[in-house]
């Protein structure tokens, strides 16, 4: 399936707050993510607590050790909600 991508304002704020090495890791992961956000190399998983809270399926992928991107899919649009440590699961 071909997706379009829409980052939220919150995503960009969090991205710009990352260290330069984390930003580099995100850029490497983005190459995979843009082809398939559910690529197994990114270890995609559902975030059940956030899914229940927002009444839609919320997913996360692993960029590196404790750096995750949280997103949801609406039709053919992948909305990247936030990026950060596991703390972003406690929104």
C-alpha positions in Angstrom: 0.0 0.0 0.0 1.2 3.5 -0.8 0.9 6.0 2.1 1.0 9.7 2.5 2.6 11.2 5.6 1.4 14.0 7.8 3.5 15.0 10.8 1.8 16.9 13.6 3.1 20.1 15.1 3.9 18.2 18.3 6.0 15.7 16.3 8.1 18.5 14.8 8.6 20.2 18.2 9.8 16.9 19.7 12.0 16.2 16.7 13.8 19.5 16.9 14.4 19.0 20.6 16.3 15.7 19.9 20.1 15.5 20.0 21.9 15.6 16.6 22.7 11.8 16.9 19.0 11.1 17.6 18.0 13.1 14.6 20.4 11.1 12.5 18.9 7.9 13.8 15.4 9.2 12.9 16.5 10.1 9.4 17.9 6.5 8.9 14.7 5.0 10.2 12.6 7.4 8.0 14.0 5.7 4.9 12.5 2.5 6.1 9.3 4.0 7.5 8.3 5.9 4.4 8.4 2.6 2.4 6.4 0.7 5.0 5.6 2.0 8.5 5.0 -1.6 9.6 8.4 -2.9 8.4 9.6 -5.5 11.0 13.0 -3.8 11.2 11.3 -0.9 13.1 9.6 -3.3 15.5 6.1 -1.8 15.1 3.7 -2.4 17.9 0.3 -1.2 19.1 0.0 1.1 22.1 -3.1 -0.3 23.7 -3.5 2.4 26.4 -3.3 5.3 23.9 -5.5 3.4 21.5 -8.2 3.1 24.1 -7.8 6.7 25.1 -8.0 8.1 21.6 -10.5 5.5 20.2 -8.3 4.6 17.3 -5.4 2.2 16.9 -2.2 3.9 17.8 1.1 2.4 16.8 4.8 3.0 17.7 8.0 2.1 15.9 11.4 1.8 17.4 14.0 4.2 16.1 16.7 3.2 18.5 17.1 2.0 22.2 14.6 4.4 23.9 13.4 6.5 21.0 10.0 5.8 19.5 7.7 7.4 16.9 4.0 7.2 17.7 1.6 7.3 14.8 -1.8 6.3 13.5 -3.1 5.4 10.1 -6.3 7.0 8.6 -7.1 5.6 5.2 -3.9 6.1 3.3 -2.4 8.8 5.6 0.1 8.0 8.3 -0.1 10.7 11.0 3.1 10.9 13.0 1.9 12.2 16.4 5.1 12.4 18.5 8.6 11.2 18.9 10.5 10.5 22.1 11.2 8.1 24.9 8.7 5.7 26.4 7.3 8.8 28.3 5.4 9.7 25.2 3.1 6.7 25.8 1.8 8.6 28.9 0.3 11.5 27.0 
